[in-house]
C-alpha cells in the first residue's frame, strides 16, 4: 500500500482482547512522512491489557524523542502496575508521574522536552473506557455511521475558533495551531482531560496524531473508518492516505473495534 521507510512502525496484525462481554480488536502503526528525517511519534499497543498510548514529540530535536519515549513508557508502566484498578484517581496519578519523569529527563536536554499524550484504557469488565489527553493528538468515535471528535485540542487555535477570535482559514489560526497550551513536560505540569466513555458493540475508535487529523478531512476519515476492514488494514489505509496527501508530518494511528465477546471454547 505504501513504501515503508526505516523509521516507520509497520502495522502488525490486530490483537484481540476480552473485556467483560466485549471483544476488542486493536491495531496501530506509524509513518515518518515526507517532511522530517526522523519519526518523533511514539506508539504503544499493549499485548496484554486493553491499552493504547500515543505521543507526538514537540519539535524535531532530541528532546522530542526523549519526551515521547519517556512519556509512553512511564504511563504504560503506571497503568500496568495498578491493574486491574482503573479510574480517574489512578489515571491522574499516572499522568502526574509521567509529567515528573519527562521533566526530569528534559533537565539534561538543551532544548524543549515535551510531547502530547493520548491514551485509551478499557476497564476489565468492559463497561467503559477512559480517554486521557494532553495536547492535540485526538480521539474519534465512529458509531452508527456518525464520526465524532471526542477530544479537544489544547491549542490556542482551538480557543480562537471556539471564541470567534479569527476565521478557521485565517493566518492567525494557522499560527496558533502550533501553540500548545497543555502538554507533557510543561513547567506547570497541567492536568489532563479525563473522559469516561461507554463502549458499545459496533463502535470504532481512532487515536491519532496531527499527521492524520491535519491532512485527512472529516469525510475522508469517516469513509476510511466505515469501510469495515479489520483494524490493521484500516490503520494501513489511514497511514497511506496521510502520505498521499503530502506526508507533511509524522503520522500515527490506532484503530480499535468493539465486538461481542467470542463464545468460550467447549
BAVO-504302 format. One line per field, with one value per residue: residue number from 1; residue in one letter; y, x, z of N, C-alpha, C in turn. Coordinates in steps of 0.02 Angstrom, whole numbers, m for minus. Each point is the difference from the previous one (the first is absolute). Example, Ala and Ser with C-alpha at 12.3 -4.5 7.8 and 13.67 -1.06 7.14 Angstrom:
kemar	1|2
nuse	A|S
n_Y	m284|53
n_X	660|m18
n_Z	390|m36
ca_Y	59|59
ca_X	m45|42
ca_Z	0|3
c_Y	60|55
c_X	45|m39
c_Z	0|37
***
This chain:
kemar	1|2|3|4|5|6|7|8|9|10|11|12|13|14|15|16|17|18|19|20|21|22|23|24|25|26|27|28|29|30|31|32|33|34|35|36|37|38|39|40|41|42|43|44|45|46|47|48|49|50|51|52|53|54|55|56|57|58|59|60|61|62|63|64|65|66|67|68|69|70|71|72|73|74|75|76|77|78|79|80|81|82|83|84|85|86|87|88|89|90|91|92|93|94|95|96|97|98|99|100|101|102|103|104|105|106|107|108|109|110|111|112|113|114|115|116|117|118|119|120|121|122|123|124|125|126|127|128|129|130|131|132|133|134|135|136|137|138|139|140|141|142|143|144|145|146|147|148|149|150|151|152|153|154|155|156|157|158|159|160|161|162|163|164|165|166|167|168|169|170|171|172|173|174|175|176|177|178|179|180|181|182|183|184|185|186|187|188|189|190|191|192|193|194|195|196|197|198|199|200|201|202|203|204|205|206|207|208|209|210|211|212|213|214|215|216|217|218|219|220|221|222|223|224|225|226|227|228|229|230|231|232|233|234|235|236|237|238|239|240|241|242|243|244|245|246|247|248|249|250|251|252|253|254|255|256|257|258|259|260|261|262|263|264|265|266
nuse	X|X|X|X|X|X|X|X|X|X|X|X|X|X|X|X|X|X|X|X|X|X|X|X|X|X|X|X|X|X|X|X|X|X|X|X|X|X|X|X|X|X|X|X|X|X|X|X|X|X|X|X|X|X|X|X|X|X|X|X|X|X|X|X|X|X|X|X|X|X|X|X|X|X|X|X|X|X|X|X|X|X|X|X|X|X|X|X|X|X|X|X|X|X|X|X|X|X|X|X|X|X|X|X|X|X|X|X|X|X|X|X|X|X|X|X|X|X|X|X|X|X|X|X|X|X|X|X|X|X|X|X|X|X|X|X|X|X|X|X|X|X|X|X|X|X|X|X|X|X|X|X|X|X|X|X|X|X|X|X|X|X|X|X|X|X|X|X|X|X|X|X|X|X|X|X|X|X|X|X|X|X|X|X|X|X|X|X|X|X|X|X|X|X|X|X|X|X|X|X|X|X|X|X|X|X|X|X|X|X|X|X|X|X|X|X|X|X|X|X|X|X|X|X|X|X|X|X|X|X|X|X|X|X|X|X|X|X|X|X|X|X|X|X|X|X|X|X|X|X|X|X|X|X|X|X|X|X|X|X|X|X|X|X|X|X
n_Y	m60|m2|36|m50|45|1|63|m33|m2|m58|m5|m24|m66|8|27|m58|41|m34|39|m40|28|32|m2|18|25|m2|53|11|58|13|58|5|m16|55|29|m46|5|18|m52|53|m39|m14|m65|m14|m60|m3|m48|25|65|18|14|61|16|64|18|66|m10|50|26|9|5|m9|62|4|m32|34|54|m15|m20|50|42|m29|m8|61|29|m36|13|62|m3|m29|44|41|m37|m16|37|25|63|52|m20|m64|21|40|m49|m40|48|9|m66|m4|50|m29|m60|27|35|m56|m36|51|m10|m57|23|22|m36|14|m25|m16|m21|m21|m13|m53|m23|m63|m6|m64|12|m41|30|45|20|23|48|14|61|2|66|14|58|m15|m55|m27|m2|m45|5|m57|25|m54|0|20|38|m9|63|m44|9|45|46|m13|39|52|m39|m53|34|17|m62|m26|50|m21|m14|m53|8|m58|33|36|47|36|m32|9|62|10|m33|32|37|m50|m6|m64|m26|m61|21|24|58|15|m53|22|1|m64|m5|m18|m44|m13|m49|m5|m66|4|m58|m7|27|53|m9|64|m18|65|7|62|m47|m26|30|25|m61|m35|24|28|15|18|29|28|15|18|30|21|m9|m6|27|m49|9|m55|m24|15|m20|m53|m3|12|m41|m44|15|m3|m53|m25|24|m28|m39|54|m57|m18|m60|m1|m62|m1|m58|11|m63|11|m62|m40|m21|m30|m47|m21|m24|m51
n_X	41|56|49|20|12|66|m23|m33|m58|15|m58|m3|m8|m65|1|m18|m38|m12|m54|m14|m56|58|9|61|m7|66|18|65|19|59|m3|61|m29|m13|m22|m5|64|m34|m17|m35|m40|m31|m2|m50|m6|m31|46|m10|7|m64|58|m11|62|m9|61|m4|65|17|0|63|8|56|m16|m18|54|38|m36|m5|63|22|m40|12|64|2|m40|28|59|m24|m27|54|35|m48|10|m65|26|m55|19|m39|m4|m5|m42|m29|5|m23|m44|m14|4|m40|m37|4|m11|m47|m22|5|m27|m42|15|14|m57|34|m45|m57|m24|m41|m62|m41|m58|m17|m44|m12|m31|m14|m51|24|m53|35|m22|62|19|65|m15|64|m1|59|m18|21|25|m38|m63|m17|m67|m1|m62|m28|59|m2|44|21|22|29|62|33|19|53|m28|39|13|m5|34|42|m5|8|42|12|61|m6|m4|m29|m9|3|45|m43|m52|31|17|m63|m3|58|m46|34|m59|m9|50|24|26|m62|33|m62|22|m29|m62|m9|m29|m48|m14|m52|14|m64|7|m15|m32|48|21|25|57|18|61|17|59|25|47|m49|m16|62|12|m37|m43|m54|m20|63|6|m59|16|61|m28|m42|58|0|58|44|11|35|m45|m43|42|13|m66|m6|49|m23|m60|30|32|m57|m18|59|m23|m37|m15|34|m21|m42|m23|m48|m21|m55|m18|m64|8|m52|4|55|m40|m4|61|m30
n_Z	0|37|m24|39|48|12|2|m49|31|m30|m32|61|m1|m7|60|28|36|55|1|52|m21|m4|m66|16|m60|6|m37|m9|m28|m28|m33|m24|m57|m37|55|49|18|55|38|18|m35|56|m12|41|m28|59|9|61|7|11|m26|m22|m15|m14|m20|m5|m13|41|m60|m22|67|34|22|m64|m21|42|m14|m64|m1|37|m33|m57|13|24|m44|m47|27|6|m59|m25|36|m21|m55|7|49|m25|3|14|63|m19|m47|44|45|m47|m16|65|7|m52|24|59|m28|m37|51|35|m49|0|63|m32|m26|m52|m34|m31|57|m49|15|m46|28|m35|45|m14|59|m9|41|47|29|m34|61|9|m41|5|m20|m13|9|m28|m25|m62|28|m47|22|m47|m5|m34|1|m24|m29|63|m30|63|4|40|m20|36|m44|36|m46|m14|m52|41|46|m49|m25|61|10|m62|21|m40|m65|m13|m57|56|m17|36|m29|m57|20|21|m58|1|29|26|29|m16|32|m13|57|m1|11|m17|m36|m55|25|m9|m59|43|m46|37|m43|m11|2|m64|m5|m42|58|m33|32|m8|18|m5|m28|2|m9|37|57|m8|m24|42|m44|26|m61|m10|60|m6|m63|20|52|m47|m28|66|m19|7|66|m13|m41|48|48|m38|m10|64|14|m44|24|60|m26|m22|60|m5|50|18|31|54|m17|51|m6|46|m24|34|m11|15|22|m9|63|m19|m22|62|m14|m30
ca_Y	60|57|m21|13|26|m33|28|m16|m58|m36|m22|m71|m29|24|m40|m9|m3|m5|43|m15|m28|30|m17|59|m15|62|0|67|6|68|15|60|53|25|64|m5|m58|m45|m10|21|m31|m62|m38|m63|m40|m49|m69|m36|41|42|64|29|65|31|65|37|45|70|18|m53|m11|m57|7|m27|m72|m18|11|m49|m66|0|5|m63|m53|13|m7|m71|m35|18|m35|m71|m11|7|m43|17|62|54|52|68|14|m37|27|65|m15|m24|57|41|m32|9|69|6|m35|37|59|m23|m19|60|43|m9|17|72|32|m19|m71|m3|m40|m12|m66|m21|m71|m31|m60|m27|m35|m73|m27|25|46|65|15|66|38|44|43|63|20|2|m65|m3|m62|3|m59|m12|m39|4|41|69|8|56|16|m4|43|68|16|47|48|66|1|m26|53|54|m20|m7|65|44|50|3|m53|m62|m1|62|m9|m2|m68|m44|8|m23|m73|m31|26|m47|27|m54|m56|m33|36|70|15|4|m67|5|m62|m23|m14|m70|m12|m68|m9|m67|m38|m35|m45|33|61|2|56|19|46|19|63|49|m20|m27|44|62|m12|m36|33|m38|m51|m51|m42|m40|m52|m50|m37|m35|m51|m65|m43|m13|59|7|27|68|41|7|46|68|22|9|61|58|8|23|71|40|m23|59|m10|m69|m19|m61|m16|m61|m14|m50|m17|m32|m55|m44|m48|m65|m53|m41|m66|m58
ca_X	m41|46|70|21|66|26|m25|m70|m17|m51|m61|m2|m67|m41|m3|m67|m1|m67|m16|m69|m39|22|65|31|48|38|62|25|64|25|45|39|m22|47|28|52|44|m9|m68|m4|m59|13|m63|m1|m61|21|m15|m40|m54|m36|34|39|29|41|29|28|50|m2|62|33|65|7|m49|m63|5|4|m65|m49|18|m8|m71|m34|23|m21|m73|m16|22|m45|m64|11|13|m61|m51|m57|m33|1|m47|25|55|59|25|31|65|44|22|44|66|26|25|61|55|20|36|65|39|14|50|65|m6|9|m60|m65|m17|m73|m37|m70|m15|m69|m3|m64|5|m67|m6|m1|m67|m22|m56|18|70|23|44|47|27|35|26|m46|m12|m73|m39|m63|m42|m49|m56|m60|14|17|68|3|62|m17|47|11|71|25|39|m28|m44|m65|m33|m18|m58|m56|m23|m9|52|23|m28|38|49|39|71|4|m16|55|56|m20|m6|59|10|m31|m12|13|39|44|63|m15|26|m53|m28|m73|m38|m28|m71|m18|m68|m28|m39|m31|17|m58|15|m3|39|69|37|63|47|47|37|m24|18|m61|m58|10|3|m59|m61|m51|m32|50|7|m61|m4|51|m18|m63|9|m8|59|24|37|67|m7|m25|56|42|m32|6|70|12|m35|38|55|m28|m18|61|44|32|19|m5|m71|m11|m71|m21|m70|m29|m69|m33|m43|m21|51|m3|m21|55|6|m25
ca_Z	0|m3|8|68|13|60|62|9|41|m39|34|13|0|55|61|27|72|27|58|16|m55|m62|m30|m28|m54|m1|m38|m11|m34|m7|m57|12|m46|m48|20|50|m8|57|23|70|30|37|4|38|4|49|m22|49|28|m48|10|m55|18|m52|16|m56|26|m22|m33|m38|30|45|54|m23|4|71|31|m23|25|72|17|m18|44|69|7|m7|61|54|m10|12|71|38|m27|m42|20|m50|19|m8|46|m21|m63|15|30|m53|m40|42|m1|m68|m3|40|m33|m60|22|24|m58|m38|33|m32|m70|m10|m26|28|6|11|m48|14|27|m6|16|12|40|11|64|m12|m13|m65|4|m27|m10|22|m43|35|m53|7|m66|m56|m30|7|2|m36|5|m53|27|m43|m58|19|26|47|34|70|37|m25|m7|50|m38|m5|m58|21|38|m45|m38|45|22|m57|m5|m69|m43|1|m53|3|20|74|21|m21|47|67|m1|29|68|47|66|48|m28|48|2|15|67|50|8|m5|5|m64|m5|11|m22|5|m61|m6|m60|m28|m55|m65|0|m22|30|m32|31|m52|5|m48|m67|m29|5|m38|m72|m24|22|35|m42|m16|59|9|m51|13|60|m13|m52|35|m1|67|24|m29|m67|6|19|m59|m47|27|m8|m71|m21|23|m46|m63|7|6|52|28|70|24|8|39|7|35|m14|45|m13|56|m21|55|20|m33|46|29|m33|38
c_Y	63|m27|19|30|m30|25|m8|m56|m36|m19|m75|m25|24|m49|m3|m8|m3|45|m11|m34|26|m30|64|m21|65|m8|72|m1|73|5|66|58|24|63|m6|m61|m51|m6|15|m20|m65|m34|m62|m30|m59|m71|m37|38|38|73|20|70|27|69|30|51|69|18|m59|m13|m60|4|m27|m76|m24|7|m54|m69|m5|0|m66|m55|11|m10|m74|m38|15|m36|m75|m15|2|m47|m55|63|54|52|67|14|m34|30|69|m10|m24|57|44|m30|6|70|6|m31|38|64|m18|m17|62|44|m6|20|76|35|m24|m76|m4|m41|1|m70|m13|m76|m21|m64|m22|m38|m75|m29|26|50|68|3|69|29|47|43|62|18|m3|m65|m20|m71|13|m64|m2|m46|12|48|72|1|63|8|5|45|71|11|52|50|68|5|m23|54|56|m15|m4|68|51|54|9|m55|m61|m1|62|m15|m4|m70|m48|5|m28|m76|m34|28|m45|33|m51|m55|m31|33|75|15|3|m67|1|m68|m21|4|m75|m8|m73|m9|m71|m33|m39|m44|36|65|m11|63|11|47|18|64|47|m12|m34|53|65|m11|m34|33|m47|m57|m55|m47|m46|m57|m56|m43|m41|m59|m71|m49|m18|59|9|30|72|48|10|49|72|26|13|64|62|14|26|75|44|m22|56|m7|m75|m15|m67|m10|m65|m8|m56|m11|m42|m52|m35|m49|m65|m54|m42|m67|m56|m57
c_X	43|70|24|70|24|m30|m75|m8|m55|m59|3|m71|m38|2|m72|6|m73|m6|m73|m35|20|66|26|54|38|65|22|66|17|44|35|m23|57|37|61|45|m8|m74|m3|m66|21|m67|10|m69|17|m19|m46|m60|m36|23|38|22|37|21|30|48|m5|67|31|70|m1|m50|m68|0|0|m68|m50|14|m11|m73|m36|19|m25|m74|m20|18|m45|m67|8|10|m64|m56|m19|m38|9|m51|34|61|64|29|31|69|50|26|48|71|32|28|67|59|23|37|71|45|21|53|68|0|7|m63|m62|m7|m74|m33|m74|m7|m74|m2|m73|12|m71|0|m7|m69|m30|m57|16|75|15|46|41|34|34|27|m52|m2|m71|m26|m67|m39|m49|m54|m61|10|19|70|1|71|m16|44|m1|75|20|47|m34|m47|m70|m38|m23|m61|m62|m30|m6|52|24|m34|46|56|45|73|8|m14|56|59|m17|m6|57|17|m38|m6|12|38|41|69|m9|24|m53|m35|m77|m33|m28|m76|m9|m74|m19|m48|m30|21|m62|23|m9|39|68|32|64|38|51|37|m23|25|m56|m54|8|m6|m61|m62|m50|m27|49|11|m60|m3|51|m18|m64|8|m4|56|18|44|69|m4|m26|56|48|m29|5|71|16|m33|37|60|m24|m16|61|47|37|22|4|m74|m5|m74|m8|m74|m23|m73|m28|m49|m30|55|m9|m22|59|3|m25|51
c_Z	0|13|69|1|66|65|7|52|m37|43|8|m3|62|58|24|76|23|61|15|m57|m68|m22|m33|m49|m15|m39|m10|m35|m9|m62|12|m45|m44|24|46|m12|55|16|74|32|35|13|43|m3|44|m22|48|26|m55|7|m64|20|m61|23|m63|28|m29|m29|m35|27|47|57|m19|6|73|33|m20|27|75|20|m13|49|72|9|m5|63|58|m5|15|74|41|m21|51|21|m53|21|m4|44|m22|m64|10|31|m52|m43|40|1|m69|m9|36|m36|m63|17|24|m59|m41|30|m32|m73|m10|m24|35|2|16|m54|18|32|m11|9|8|39|18|66|m12|m15|m65|2|m29|m11|27|m53|43|m53|27|m70|m54|m40|19|10|m34|15|m58|29|m45|m58|15|31|43|26|75|43|m28|m5|52|m34|2|m60|19|39|m46|m41|44|18|m56|m7|m72|m41|m1|m52|0|17|76|26|m17|48|69|5|37|69|49|69|55|m36|56|m4|13|71|54|12|m2|5|m68|0|11|m18|9|m58|m2|m65|m22|m57|m67|m3|m32|29|m39|46|m53|18|m55|m71|m37|m2|m38|m75|m28|29|29|m44|m20|59|9|m50|12|60|m11|m47|28|m15|72|22|m31|m70|1|20|m59|m50|23|m9|m73|m25|23|m45|m68|1|12|53|35|72|13|12|36|10|38|m12|47|m19|58|m27|61|16|m37|49|24|m36|44|0
***
